[in-house]
Amino acid sequence: MLVDGKWTADWQPVQSTDEKGGFVRQVSGFRNWVTTDGAAGPTGTGGFRAEAGRYHLYVALICPWASRTLIARTLKGLEEVVSVSVVEPMLTEEGWRFGDYPGSDRDPVHGALYMHEIYTRADPRYTGRATVPVLWDRETDTIVNNESADILRMFNSGFGALASDRFDLCPADLREAIDALNDEIYPRLNNGVYRCGFATTQLAYEEAFGDVFGALEDLEQRLAEGGPYLFGSRVTETDLRLFVTLVRFDAAYHGLFKCNLRRIADYPALSAYQTRMLELPGLRETVSIDHIKRGYYSIKALNPNGIVPLGPQLADFPPPNTAPKTAPEQTSS
């Protein structure tokens, strides 16, 4: 992580634990908002007016938090408004890296090699982890926001007429219910799988394990009785939040994170729901099973030898391939 603007150690997945040895996630440090008139949003300061070509999104296709912002960008038709860069999937000793691995990009804004360079450009004395997603402002040359929940809502309503109105991911009449279901799914499932994978005690692992599969059972029942989406016929941000965890589950969380009671394939309603989500316009193109597997299995604390499994066979995706076995040679820009 960065301490006072300097990279201090090899990347480690667990930076903090609770009294039971459970994984504690870092709180996002940049919380400004893009708004239609440049006024301040719910947090942070103003000055970030919605404009085409001004903002750049940094993401990793392995990362569910980043991927949900990428999906929102697609569903809201912001591809020509907000540009994007994808980091390489493998986690290096200095965290996320830009490069030439298939499906990844160099950094066109600053020519940075590592994501942590983006953070220190925004704040030369920054202390914390260099996470994704990051929404960057070219005009003021700084980070607008690095909290995926905020970026989701910005993409939904902060860009006004620049965005498509085909999907309203957080309609006013559902906002309270959306917030409540988000608050239920996040600790039990979205972060629950990480609490399993990065638990440092048996007790913390077993508590997280119970949360994960309890949440999946509840969601299976909800979709079986209702659907086709979590709030009936309307696709909302909660669907994006759920989908990004589901699509990674059988490929990574089931094995590597020890979430191995059942697969998503064993839940009929959740499996059908995942397929429906993949059929939304442009959503499938935001998913890379190769990046997901190569990224998670590059975490040395969980997989010291770095061997990436060839399976499993996933119903919604073609058979996995084995190439490329290594990332292309990387040189600094």
Buried (B, 14 or more C-beta within 10 A) or exposed (E): BBEEEEBEEEBEBBBEBEEBBBBEBEEBBBBBBBBEEEEEBEEBEEBBBBBEEBBBBBBBBBBBBBBBBBBBBBBBBBEEBBBBBBBBBBBBEBBBBBBEBEEBBEBEBBEBBBBBBBBBBBBEEBBBBBBBBBBBBEEEEBBBBBBBBBBBBBBBBBBEEBBEEEBBBBBEEBEEBBEEBBEBBBEBBBBBBBBBBBBBBEEBBEBBBBBBBEBBEBBBEBBBEEBBBBBEEBBBBBBBBBBBBBBBBBBBBBBBBBBEEBBBBEBEBBBBBBEBBBEBEEBBEBBBBBBBBBBBBBBBEBBEEEEBEEEBEBEBBEEBEEEEEEBEEBEEE
